[in-house]
Amino acid sequence: GWSRMATSSAMLDRNAAPPSTFELHVTGQVESGSFAGDDNLYCNILVHHGIDWQVVAGMEEGVTQVASISPGSDSRVVWNFPLELTFKSTNVYGWPQIVLTVHGTDFLNRDVIRGYGSVHIPVVPGAHEVEVPMFRPLSSSLLQQFIGWIHATPAGSARDVLHSCPSYVTAVVVEYIDPKRPALPTGREVTRVRTSGTVVLKLNVVVRNMKQLGYSIPVSSNLKVYQ
């Protein structure tokens, strides 16, 4: 009885067709950000991936709460915004990235960009702490910096970036028309930027069916990654 059924089940498993896709599961949180003392910050989170990838569970975008620096802390704002996503794909090209845009306010309470950044989800299964460097556009002259200050654009770079890559940004505020632009490889050479801060992510990564499709993935855990 039972032994015959177990043998039949094992034979079916061996004869089953190999999977046509693999899966990537990631959970964790956008933990905190540090921006040289800037306070009252919130973060937009987007996911960018290749055309062969599909999100089968979880949200591809989110917005954290506005967080302030706690008295006596190390100038960090803490969001602890949860992330939970499941992807499937037929190949590794276009491996998913997490795209971050941090917003704050200036002394006139106007919304301004404090930093852009993006990072690939780690390919190694396990627990990861990822520190993402953030950047923002830099003006090419003091005059444009002053004009940008009047219009509440970071570093006065609205006109700079608009002239350099007119299809990417708007003229009123220095924001990319495509919010996933920081994750794309083109157009970076025409935009001058400067480092503005860092964002820390805590991620747990699990992959499934990659070996069956011929991929070799090292196994590790408790990694600290600086992108």
C-alpha positions as protocol buffer text, in pm:
chain_id: "A"
residue {
  index: 1
  type: GLY
  ca { x: 0 y: 0 z: 0 }
}
residue {
  index: 2
  type: TRP
  ca { x: 196 y: 301 z: 133 }
}
residue {
  index: 3
  type: SER
  ca { x: 535 y: 191 z: -6 }
}
residue {
  index: 4
  type: ARG
  ca { x: 386 y: 140 z: -353 }
}
residue {
  index: 5
  type: MET
  ca { x: 225 y: 485 z: -343 }
}
residue {
  index: 6
  type: ALA
  ca { x: 552 y: 646 z: -228 }
}
residue {
  index: 7
  type: THR
  ca { x: 744 y: 474 z: -509 }
}
residue {
  index: 8
  type: SER
  ca { x: 490 y: 590 z: -767 }
}
residue {
  index: 9
  type: SER
  ca { x: 508 y: 948 z: -633 }
}
residue {
  index: 10
  type: ALA
  ca { x: 889 y: 949 z: -651 }
}
residue {
  index: 11
  type: MET
  ca { x: 877 y: 825 z: -1012 }
}
residue {
  index: 12
  type: LEU
  ca { x: 631 y: 1100 z: -1102 }
}
residue {
  index: 13
  type: ASP
  ca { x: 862 y: 1362 z: -944 }
}
residue {
  index: 14
  type: ARG
  ca { x: 1161 y: 1235 z: -1144 }
}
residue {
  index: 15
  type: ASN
  ca { x: 960 y: 1231 z: -1466 }
}
residue {
  index: 16
  type: ALA
  ca { x: 807 y: 1574 z: -1408 }
}
residue {
  index: 17
  type: ALA
  ca { x: 905 y: 1846 z: -1654 }
}
residue {
  index: 18
  type: PRO
  ca { x: 1169 y: 2088 z: -1524 }
}
residue {
  index: 19
  type: PRO
  ca { x: 1039 y: 2430 z: -1416 }
}
residue {
  index: 20
  type: SER
  ca { x: 1026 y: 2699 z: -1684 }
}
residue {
  index: 21
  type: THR
  ca { x: 1076 y: 2987 z: -1439 }
}
residue {
  index: 22
  type: PHE
  ca { x: 1260 y: 3056 z: -1117 }
}
residue {
  index: 23
  type: GLU
  ca { x: 1140 y: 3263 z: -821 }
}
residue {
  index: 24
  type: LEU
  ca { x: 1294 y: 3537 z: -610 }
}
residue {
  index: 25
  type: HIS
  ca { x: 1144 y: 3615 z: -270 }
}
residue {
  index: 26
  type: VAL
  ca { x: 1254 y: 3920 z: -71 }
}
residue {
  index: 27
  type: THR
  ca { x: 1129 y: 4048 z: 263 }
}
residue {
  index: 28
  type: GLY
  ca { x: 1266 y: 4314 z: 494 }
}
residue {
  index: 29
  type: GLN
  ca { x: 1241 y: 4686 z: 549 }
}
residue {
  index: 30
  type: VAL
  ca { x: 1363 y: 5029 z: 449 }
}
residue {
  index: 31
  type: GLU
  ca { x: 1512 y: 5089 z: 790 }
}
residue {
  index: 32
  type: SER
  ca { x: 1658 y: 5439 z: 808 }
}
residue {
  index: 33
  type: GLY
  ca { x: 1824 y: 5731 z: 633 }
}
residue {
  index: 34
  type: SER
  ca { x: 2098 y: 5978 z: 716 }
}
residue {
  index: 35
  type: PHE
  ca { x: 2124 y: 6309 z: 530 }
}
residue {
  index: 36
  type: ALA
  ca { x: 2370 y: 6538 z: 708 }
}
residue {
  index: 37
  type: GLY
  ca { x: 2120 y: 6652 z: 968 }
}
residue {
  index: 38
  type: ASP
  ca { x: 1824 y: 6698 z: 732 }
}
residue {
  index: 39
  type: ASP
  ca { x: 1505 y: 6630 z: 925 }
}
residue {
  index: 40
  type: ASN
  ca { x: 1140 y: 6545 z: 859 }
}
residue {
  index: 41
  type: LEU
  ca { x: 1208 y: 6311 z: 567 }
}
residue {
  index: 42
  type: TYR
  ca { x: 1001 y: 6054 z: 381 }
}
residue {
  index: 43
  type: CYS
  ca { x: 1099 y: 5802 z: 116 }
}
residue {
  index: 44
  type: ASN
  ca { x: 931 y: 5686 z: -205 }
}
residue {
  index: 45
  type: ILE
  ca { x: 1006 y: 5322 z: -291 }
}
residue {
  index: 46
  type: LEU
  ca { x: 971 y: 5174 z: -640 }
}
residue {
  index: 47
  type: VAL
  ca { x: 1073 y: 4843 z: -798 }
}
residue {
  index: 48
  type: HIS
  ca { x: 1241 y: 4828 z: -1140 }
}
residue {
  index: 49
  type: HIS
  ca { x: 1301 y: 4504 z: -1329 }
}
residue {
  index: 50
  type: GLY
  ca { x: 1352 y: 4363 z: -1677 }
}
residue {
  index: 51
  type: ILE
  ca { x: 1077 y: 4271 z: -1922 }
}
residue {
  index: 52
  type: ASP
  ca { x: 1112 y: 3899 z: -1847 }
}
residue {
  index: 53
  type: TRP
  ca { x: 1037 y: 3953 z: -1478 }
}
residue {
  index: 54
  type: GLN
  ca { x: 694 y: 3954 z: -1318 }
}
residue {
  index: 55
  type: VAL
  ca { x: 584 y: 4053 z: -969 }
}
residue {
  index: 56
  type: VAL
  ca { x: 351 y: 3777 z: -851 }
}
residue {
  index: 57
  type: ALA
  ca { x: 305 y: 3898 z: -492 }
}
residue {
  index: 58
  type: GLY
  ca { x: 359 y: 4225 z: -310 }
}
residue {
  index: 59
  type: MET
  ca { x: 342 y: 4594 z: -400 }
}
residue {
  index: 60
  type: GLU
  ca { x: 580 y: 4750 z: -653 }
}
residue {
  index: 61
  type: GLU
  ca { x: 570 y: 5093 z: -489 }
}
residue {
  index: 62
  type: GLY
  ca { x: 521 y: 5254 z: -152 }
}
residue {
  index: 63
  type: VAL
  ca { x: 572 y: 5569 z: 53 }
}
residue {
  index: 64
  type: THR
  ca { x: 703 y: 5581 z: 409 }
}
residue {
  index: 65
  type: GLN
  ca { x: 577 y: 5805 z: 683 }
}
residue {
  index: 66
  type: VAL
  ca { x: 749 y: 6136 z: 754 }
}
residue {
  index: 67
  type: ALA
  ca { x: 1015 y: 6068 z: 1017 }
}
residue {
  index: 68
  type: SER
  ca { x: 1216 y: 6301 z: 1239 }
}
residue {
  index: 69
  type: ILE
  ca { x: 1556 y: 6271 z: 1403 }
}
residue {
  index: 70
  type: SER
  ca { x: 1517 y: 6151 z: 1760 }
}
residue {
  index: 71
  type: PRO
  ca { x: 1686 y: 6366 z: 2028 }
}
residue {
  index: 72
  type: GLY
  ca { x: 2026 y: 6224 z: 2114 }
}
residue {
  index: 73
  type: SER
  ca { x: 2037 y: 5996 z: 1807 }
}
residue {
  index: 74
  type: ASP
  ca { x: 2307 y: 5980 z: 1540 }
}
residue {
  index: 75
  type: SER
  ca { x: 2127 y: 6214 z: 1294 }
}
residue {
  index: 76
  type: ARG
  ca { x: 1926 y: 5927 z: 1141 }
}
residue {
  index: 77
  type: VAL
  ca { x: 1559 y: 5921 z: 1060 }
}
residue {
  index: 78
  type: VAL
  ca { x: 1399 y: 5580 z: 1116 }
}
residue {
  index: 79
  type: TRP
  ca { x: 1119 y: 5455 z: 890 }
}
residue {
  index: 80
  type: ASN
  ca { x: 1117 y: 5074 z: 932 }
}
residue {
  index: 81
  type: PHE
  ca { x: 897 y: 5054 z: 623 }
}
residue {
  index: 82
  type: PRO
  ca { x: 816 y: 4687 z: 543 }
}
residue {
  index: 83
  type: LEU
  ca { x: 903 y: 4524 z: 210 }
}
residue {
  index: 84
  type: GLU
  ca { x: 768 y: 4192 z: 84 }
}
residue {
  index: 85
  type: LEU
  ca { x: 791 y: 4090 z: -283 }
}
residue {
  index: 86
  type: THR
  ca { x: 789 y: 3773 z: -491 }
}
residue {
  index: 87
  type: PHE
  ca { x: 916 y: 3771 z: -849 }
}
residue {
  index: 88
  type: LYS
  ca { x: 934 y: 3508 z: -1119 }
}
residue {
  index: 89
  type: SER
  ca { x: 1144 y: 3512 z: -1435 }
}
residue {
  index: 90
  type: THR
  ca { x: 1288 y: 3300 z: -1712 }
}
residue {
  index: 91
  type: ASN
  ca { x: 1639 y: 3453 z: -1696 }
}
residue {
  index: 92
  type: VAL
  ca { x: 1850 y: 3675 z: -1474 }
}
residue {
  index: 93
  type: TYR
  ca { x: 1875 y: 3968 z: -1716 }
}
residue {
  index: 94
  type: GLY
  ca { x: 1704 y: 4271 z: -1565 }
}
residue {
  index: 95
  type: TRP
  ca { x: 1752 y: 4152 z: -1204 }
}
residue {
  index: 96
  type: PRO
  ca { x: 1518 y: 4364 z: -987 }
}
residue {
  index: 97
  type: GLN
  ca { x: 1630 y: 4691 z: -830 }
}
residue {
  index: 98
  type: ILE
  ca { x: 1484 y: 4895 z: -547 }
}
residue {
  index: 99
  type: VAL
  ca { x: 1464 y: 5264 z: -640 }
}
residue {
  index: 100
  type: LEU
  ca { x: 1458 y: 5522 z: -360 }
}
residue {
  index: 101
  type: THR
  ca { x: 1370 y: 5892 z: -362 }
}
residue {
  index: 102
  type: VAL
  ca { x: 1395 y: 6080 z: -33 }
}
residue {
  index: 103
  type: HIS
  ca { x: 1197 y: 6402 z: 14 }
}
residue {
  index: 104
  type: GLY
  ca { x: 1220 y: 6671 z: 278 }
}
residue {
  index: 105
  type: THR
  ca { x: 1127 y: 7034 z: 330 }
}
residue {
  index: 106
  type: ASP
  ca { x: 1329 y: 7354 z: 324 }
}
residue {
  index: 107
  type: PHE
  ca { x: 1301 y: 7642 z: 572 }
}
residue {
  index: 108
  type: LEU
  ca { x: 997 y: 7774 z: 382 }
}
residue {
  index: 109
  type: ASN
  ca { x: 828 y: 7434 z: 421 }
}
residue {
  index: 110
  type: ARG
  ca { x: 857 y: 7358 z: 48 }
}
residue {
  index: 111
  type: ASP
  ca { x: 892 y: 6995 z: -61 }
}
residue {
  index: 112
  type: VAL
  ca { x: 1241 y: 6932 z: -200 }
}
residue {
  index: 113
  type: ILE
  ca { x: 1438 y: 6627 z: -312 }
}
residue {
  index: 114
  type: ARG
  ca { x: 1704 y: 6518 z: -63 }
}
residue {
  index: 115
  type: GLY
  ca { x: 1838 y: 6227 z: -263 }
}
residue {
  index: 116
  type: TYR
  ca { x: 1799 y: 5962 z: -530 }
}
residue {
  index: 117
  type: GLY
  ca { x: 1938 y: 5609 z: -516 }
}
residue {
  index: 118
  type: SER
  ca { x: 1893 y: 5256 z: -644 }
}
residue {
  index: 119
  type: VAL
  ca { x: 2027 y: 4912 z: -556 }
}
residue {
  index: 120
  type: HIS
  ca { x: 1992 y: 4561 z: -698 }
}
residue {
  index: 121
  type: ILE
  ca { x: 1826 y: 4308 z: -472 }
}
residue {
  index: 122
  type: PRO
  ca { x: 2116 y: 4083 z: -356 }
}
residue {
  index: 123
  type: VAL
  ca { x: 2159 y: 3769 z: -566 }
}
residue {
  index: 124
  type: VAL
  ca { x: 2292 y: 3566 z: -271 }
}
residue {
  index: 125
  type: PRO
  ca { x: 2023 y: 3406 z: -52 }
}
residue {
  index: 126
  type: GLY
  ca { x: 2030 y: 3503 z: 313 }
}
residue {
  index: 127
  type: ALA
  ca { x: 2008 y: 3809 z: 536 }
}
residue {
  index: 128
  type: HIS
  ca { x: 2161 y: 4133 z: 408 }
}
residue {
  index: 129
  type: GLU
  ca { x: 2216 y: 4483 z: 537 }
}
residue {
  index: 130
  type: VAL
  ca { x: 2251 y: 4714 z: 237 }
}
residue {
  index: 131
  type: GLU
  ca { x: 2371 y: 5073 z: 263 }
}
residue {
  index: 132
  type: VAL
  ca { x: 2258 y: 5269 z: -43 }
}
residue {
  index: 133
  type: PRO
  ca { x: 2446 y: 5591 z: -129 }
}
residue {
  index: 134
  type: MET
  ca { x: 2208 y: 5870 z: -231 }
}
residue {
  index: 135
  type: PHE
  ca { x: 2275 y: 6159 z: -468 }
}
residue {
  index: 136
  type: ARG
  ca { x: 2114 y: 6476 z: -595 }
}
residue {
  index: 137
  type: PRO
  ca { x: 2183 y: 6701 z: -897 }
}
residue {
  index: 138
  type: LEU
  ca { x: 2450 y: 6969 z: -868 }
}
residue {
  index: 139
  type: SER
  ca { x: 2435 y: 7314 z: -1022 }
}
residue {
  index: 140
  type: SER
  ca { x: 2704 y: 7419 z: -1268 }
}
residue {
  index: 141
  type: SER
  ca { x: 2708 y: 7785 z: -1155 }
}
residue {
  index: 142
  type: LEU
  ca { x: 2631 y: 8006 z: -858 }
}
residue {
  index: 143
  type: LEU
  ca { x: 2367 y: 8190 z: -1063 }
}
residue {
  index: 144
  type: GLN
  ca { x: 2178 y: 7872 z: -1138 }
}
residue {
  index: 145
  type: GLN
  ca { x: 2216 y: 7768 z: -775 }
}
residue {
  index: 146
  type: PHE
  ca { x: 2050 y: 8095 z: -669 }
}
residue {
  index: 147
  type: ILE
  ca { x: 1771 y: 8052 z: -927 }
}
residue {
  index: 148
  type: GLY
  ca { x: 1717 y: 7699 z: -802 }
}
residue {
  index: 149
  type: TRP
  ca { x: 1697 y: 7821 z: -443 }
}
residue {
  index: 150
  type: ILE
  ca { x: 1422 y: 8066 z: -544 }
}
residue {
  index: 151
  type: HIS
  ca { x: 1229 y: 7789 z: -719 }
}
residue {
  index: 152
  type: ALA
  ca { x: 1292 y: 7536 z: -440 }
}
residue {
  index: 153
  type: THR
  ca { x: 1502 y: 7307 z: -658 }
}
residue {
  index: 154
  type: PRO
  ca { x: 1793 y: 7120 z: -494 }
}
residue {
  index: 155
  type: ALA
  ca { x: 2131 y: 7281 z: -565 }
}
residue {
  index: 156
  type: GLY
  ca { x: 1971 y: 7502 z: -830 }
}
residue {
  index: 157
  type: SER
  ca { x: 2002 y: 7228 z: -1087 }
}
residue {
  index: 158
  type: ALA
  ca { x: 1663 y: 7249 z: -1260 }
}
residue {
  index: 159
  type: ARG
  ca { x: 1792 y: 7437 z: -1563 }
}
residue {
  index: 160
  type: ASP
  ca { x: 2116 y: 7237 z: -1578 }
}
residue {
  index: 161
  type: VAL
  ca { x: 1945 y: 6901 z: -1590 }
}
residue {
  index: 162
  type: LEU
  ca { x: 1663 y: 7026 z: -1811 }
}
residue {
  index: 163
  type: HIS
  ca { x: 1910 y: 7142 z: -2078 }
}
residue {
  index: 164
  type: SER
  ca { x: 2122 y: 6827 z: -2048 }
}
residue {
  index: 165
  type: CYS
  ca { x: 1843 y: 6569 z: -2063 }
}
residue {
  index: 166
  type: PRO
  ca { x: 1513 y: 6740 z: -2152 }
}
residue {
  index: 167
  type: SER
  ca { x: 1317 y: 6416 z: -2178 }
}
residue {
  index: 168
  type: TYR
  ca { x: 1403 y: 6309 z: -1826 }
}
residue {
  index: 169
  type: VAL
  ca { x: 1310 y: 6594 z: -1594 }
}
residue {
  index: 170
  type: THR
  ca { x: 1055 y: 6865 z: -1537 }
}
residue {
  index: 171
  type: ALA
  ca { x: 1135 y: 7235 z: -1530 }
}
residue {
  index: 172
  type: VAL
  ca { x: 950 y: 7334 z: -1213 }
}
residue {
  index: 173
  type: VAL
  ca { x: 1110 y: 7092 z: -967 }
}
residue {
  index: 174
  type: VAL
  ca { x: 1416 y: 6875 z: -1021 }
}
residue {
  index: 175
  type: GLU
  ca { x: 1241 y: 6543 z: -1035 }
}
residue {
  index: 176
  type: TYR
  ca { x: 1284 y: 6282 z: -1304 }
}
residue {
  index: 177
  type: ILE
  ca { x: 979 y: 6245 z: -1526 }
}
residue {
  index: 178
  type: ASP
  ca { x: 1040 y: 5871 z: -1501 }
}
residue {
  index: 179
  type: PRO
  ca { x: 1081 y: 5806 z: -1126 }
}
residue {
  index: 180
  type: LYS
  ca { x: 1275 y: 5488 z: -1208 }
}
residue {
  index: 181
  type: ARG
  ca { x: 1543 y: 5687 z: -1392 }
}
residue {
  index: 182
  type: PRO
  ca { x: 1808 y: 5633 z: -1117 }
}
residue {
  index: 183
  type: ALA
  ca { x: 1794 y: 5259 z: -1194 }
}
residue {
  index: 184
  type: LEU
  ca { x: 1858 y: 5304 z: -1568 }
}
residue {
  index: 185
  type: PRO
  ca { x: 2210 y: 5306 z: -1718 }
}
residue {
  index: 186
  type: THR
  ca { x: 2156 y: 5581 z: -1978 }
}
residue {
  index: 187
  type: GLY
  ca { x: 2167 y: 5958 z: -1930 }
}
residue {
  index: 188
  type: ARG
  ca { x: 2394 y: 5960 z: -1624 }
}
residue {
  index: 189
  type: GLU
  ca { x: 2691 y: 6110 z: -1806 }
}
residue {
  index: 190
  type: VAL
  ca { x: 2507 y: 6438 z: -1872 }
}
residue {
  index: 191
  type: THR
  ca { x: 2400 y: 6499 z: -1512 }
}
residue {
  index: 192
  type: ARG
  ca { x: 2637 y: 6635 z: -1246 }
}
residue {
  index: 193
  type: VAL
  ca { x: 2553 y: 6505 z: -898 }
}
residue {
  index: 194
  type: ARG
  ca { x: 2685 y: 6505 z: -545 }
}
residue {
  index: 195
  type: THR
  ca { x: 2647 y: 6264 z: -257 }
}
residue {
  index: 196
  type: SER
  ca { x: 2368 y: 6364 z: -23 }
}
residue {
  index: 197
  type: GLY
  ca { x: 2331 y: 6079 z: 228 }
}
residue {
  index: 198
  type: THR
  ca { x: 2262 y: 5709 z: 274 }
}
residue {
  index: 199
  type: VAL
  ca { x: 1963 y: 5480 z: 321 }
}
residue {
  index: 200
  type: VAL
  ca { x: 1988 y: 5146 z: 502 }
}
residue {
  index: 201
  type: LEU
  ca { x: 1786 y: 4843 z: 389 }
}
residue {
  index: 202
  type: LYS
  ca { x: 1748 y: 4513 z: 577 }
}
residue {
  index: 203
  type: LEU
  ca { x: 1665 y: 4237 z: 327 }
}
residue {
  index: 204
  type: ASN
  ca { x: 1609 y: 3861 z: 345 }
}
residue {
  index: 205
  type: VAL
  ca { x: 1645 y: 3685 z: 10 }
}
residue {
  index: 206
  type: VAL
  ca { x: 1525 y: 3339 z: -96 }
}
residue {
  index: 207
  type: VAL
  ca { x: 1552 y: 3189 z: -447 }
}
residue {
  index: 208
  type: ARG
  ca { x: 1373 y: 2885 z: -587 }
}
residue {
  index: 209
  type: ASN
  ca { x: 1429 y: 2663 z: -894 }
}
residue {
  index: 210
  type: MET
  ca { x: 1748 y: 2841 z: -1004 }
}
residue {
  index: 211
  type: LYS
  ca { x: 1961 y: 2525 z: -988 }
}
residue {
  index: 212
  type: GLN
  ca { x: 1709 y: 2339 z: -1203 }
}
residue {
  index: 213
  type: LEU
  ca { x: 1753 y: 2608 z: -1468 }
}
residue {
  index: 214
  type: GLY
  ca { x: 2132 y: 2582 z: -1463 }
}
residue {
  index: 215
  type: TYR
  ca { x: 2222 y: 2875 z: -1234 }
}
residue {
  index: 216
  type: SER
  ca { x: 2474 y: 2835 z: -953 }
}
residue {
  index: 217
  type: ILE
  ca { x: 2397 y: 3054 z: -652 }
}
residue {
  index: 218
  type: PRO
  ca { x: 2634 y: 3062 z: -351 }
}
residue {
  index: 219
  type: VAL
  ca { x: 2473 y: 3022 z: -12 }
}
residue {
  index: 220
  type: SER
  ca { x: 2560 y: 3273 z: 260 }
}
residue {
  index: 221
  type: SER
  ca { x: 2392 y: 3478 z: 530 }
}
residue {
  index: 222
  type: ASN
  ca { x: 2434 y: 3778 z: 759 }
}
residue {
  index: 223
  type: LEU
  ca { x: 2603 y: 3981 z: 490 }
}
residue {
  index: 224
  type: LYS
  ca { x: 2665 y: 4353 z: 507 }
}
residue {
  index: 225
  type: VAL
  ca { x: 2674 y: 4506 z: 159 }
}
residue {
  index: 226
  type: TYR
  ca { x: 2786 y: 4854 z: 61 }
}
residue {
  index: 227
  type: GLN
  ca { x: 2665 y: 4945 z: -288 }
}
